[in-house]
Every structure is written in C-alpha cells, then in structure tokens.
Amino acid sequence: MRRNAGLFVAISLFSGLGGGAMALVAGVWVLDLTGSTGLAALAGLCVYAPTLAGPWLGALLDRAPRRPLVIGVNLALAVALLSLLAVRGPEQTWLIYAVSLAYGVSYVLIDAGETALLPAALSPARLADVNGWRSSAQEGMKLVAPLAGAGLYAWQGGHVVAVLAAATPVLVAVLYGALRLTRTPPDGPPPARAAGLRDGLGVLLGRRAVRVPVALAAVSIAMSGFTTAALYDVVVTGLALPSTFLGVLASAQGGGSLLAGLVVGRLVRSRGEVAVGIAGAALFAAGCLGRCLPWWPGTVAASAVIGVGLPWTLVAAVTAVQTHTPPAMLGRVAGTANTAMFGPITLAIPLGSAAVQVGGRPPLVVAAGVCLAAAFAAASRRAGVERGPRVEAADGTGEPRPVARATDRGSSVCAWIRTGRSGPAP
C-alpha cells in the first residue's frame, strides 16, 4: 500500500510539472506568434472546454480496462506534444490550440481514471490521506512548474518546453504500469450512449454523502473563478500595488494548499467528507472577506487561508466519490463529478469580470456570502447524513467497502462537479 501511495504522489508531481509548464507557455507562445492577447487566452479556454464532456469521457473508463486506457492517454498526449516541434510561425498556431485541447481531454480522462484506480490500489482508510498528499504535490508544482516553463521558454524557446512536457507523460505512464492493483473493480455492463451523464448524476444526486461535498466543492471553485478579476482590482486599485504582487499572493495560496494537503486526510477520517467540505467552504469565505482588508499583510494571510479551504473542499468531494460509488461506475461518476466542479468556472470567470465594474470588493463579499450560505445549508442538515451500507469486496478479499444502495442510484437530474485542480490561482 505504501508503494502505491508513493507512486500516486509521484504521478501527481510529474503530471504537474509538465502540465504546469505548458499551461503558461502555450499562451505566451501564441502571444509571441500573433501579438494578440485575445488569441493567447483561447489556449486556456481549449484546456477547460473538454471538462463539459466529462460524463461521456468518463464513461469510456467503464467500457475499457482503466489502467491501460490511462496509460494510453498519457502516451498519446506525449505524441501530441511532440507535434509542437512543427510550429515555426503564426500559420502553425492551430497546433498549439490542438495540443491545448488534447491536454484538456487528457485531464478529464486521467482525473477520472485516477479517481477510479485509487480504490483498487489502496485500502479505503488510506484514500483521504493519499488524496491529500496528491493535492499537496499538485499545489507544489503550481509554484515551480510555471516559473520553470517560463524560464526555459525565455532561454531556448517553446520547442524545448514541448520536449520536456512530452517526457513527463511517458514517465507517468511507466508509473501507472508499476501500480499493484490489490482489488480489481468488477466490470460493469457497457453504459448506454447517454448513460454517462444519467448514471453519473444518479449517484451524485442520489446520495447525500456524495452530493453535499461535491456541491460545496463546486460552489467554492466557481467562486474562486468569480473573484479572479476582483483580486486584480483589489491589488492594483485598492492597495495601489504593482500587478507583480499577485505572484506573492499566489505563493501564499500555494503554501496554504501544501499545508492543507498534509492534514486533510486525517480530518476526513475523523470528521467525515461532509464536515471537511463545510469547513473548506467556510475558510474560503473567510479568505474572500480577508482580501477586502485595506492592508496588504491581511491580503497575504487571506490568500493562505483560501489555499487551505479550496483543497479541503476538493479532497472531501473526490474522497466521497471514491468511497460511496459502486466500483463498476467510478469512471462515469468521476467524470460527471469533474464536470460539476470545474465546468461552471467557464461561466463564473466572465461574470466576475463584469461584476468588477462596481469595484473589486463587492464581488469578494458576494462570493463569501454564497459560500457561507452553502456551508450553512449543508451544516443545518448534517445530522441527517446516513452512511452507506458496507458489503464484502467483489474481489473476495473480504475487506469491506462502502457502496451506494440500489435505491440511491435512481435517475435524477443536474448536479455539478478538477483535480487535481483546485480553482485558478491566485
């Protein structure tokens, strides 16, 4: 089990290195080629857009063996990244967009695949811990990878960064192959054409133990996108500081996230996913209010608090999905969960950009109010949470694991829920 835990953390580190470097370099490369900031921003949109297809992409993981599919996705991503060696001028800009789109599709498949593989590689008691360690690894890479990518791009150009980024998914594929799956999830029937969304929503909405943490993560991540423009205004206009101060806030948030990932597993085990999700949403709200202070040290401290709150909501939601979902459905449920958590950010960011016209602090207050309302609503009904029944593992090991009841998987509509990603920085 320790070996598998270390492999999953290493996977998060190497994935974050390559993906974090290219996330910054893709936009800068387009900007240098075209001179257009609008066209540069489209590279980021290409990465997020596939999240909306999460339920259907996740269903692929329930049709095919999960580990081979995840390994294949990583190798295909490496090939796509090497195609960037053909970029020579503005007429090849479409290749950068295509690779950004490939990154987005791979994120959805790999995030859902990891969520489905973790319960087959670790005991249920270790899930929350490893999810927290993976979160710390991902946040740590957010501090290192963009700087490394930018420095390498400035020194040698985009082609060298593309080669580095292509090497990391190959290494990640090797690490996936080294995992020892102690419990093999039973193969479920191939999902129908629309079953990815229908079945995923059925589990997300049918069990409160899953629905509430997922909703809290979705609200918090959406509000992080809603307040992005507001934070820029607070720093530049409200505090009269240079825009480079945003880097200080990003580092403070990253430091908080590193700490959060180290302790969240123990909290989930002792308090449960719902309680940790509530605490995370409340901390994010407190951080938003702290960013309204007309004092820059308070803004730094508030960013660190947000760095704790966002990963707590995300880890609680991912652990709830892994713990309370039937093994044969984990692919489509995890894909639906990713869509619900990260899909709304594509709408929240432009709404926040419009809202900042009235100033930076009002959107922050609104975001805090929304998150506090969500946390209060969850807390007011927490006494009614029932835990799923425990049954013998399907692989005959005799180790119990929680699953959703058949009556809890009925059809319902609409819920919303990125790994490894926890909202935009800072």
Buried (B, 14 or more C-beta within 10 A) or exposed (E): EEEBBEBBBBBBBBBBBBBBBBBBBBBBBBBEBBEEEEBBEBBBBBBBBBBBBBBBBBBBBBBBEBBEBBBBBBEBBBEBBBBBBEBEEBEEBEBBBBBBBBBBBBBBBBBBBBBBBBBBBBBBEBBBBBBBBBBBBBBBBBBBBBEBBBEBBEEEBBBBBBBBBBBBBBBBBBBBEEBEBBBBBEEBEEBEEEBBBBBBBBBBBBBBBBBBBBBBBBBBBBBBBBBBBBBBBBBBEBBEBEEEBBBBBBBBBBBBBBBBBBBBBEBBBEEBBBBBBBBBBBBBBBBBBBBBBEEBEBBBBBBBBBBBBBBBBBBBBBBBBBBBBBBBBBBBBBBBBBBBBBBBBBEBBEBBBEBBEEBBBBBBBBBBBBBBEBBEBBBEEBEEBEEBEEEEBBBEEEBEBBBBBEEBBEEBEEBBBBBBBBBBBB
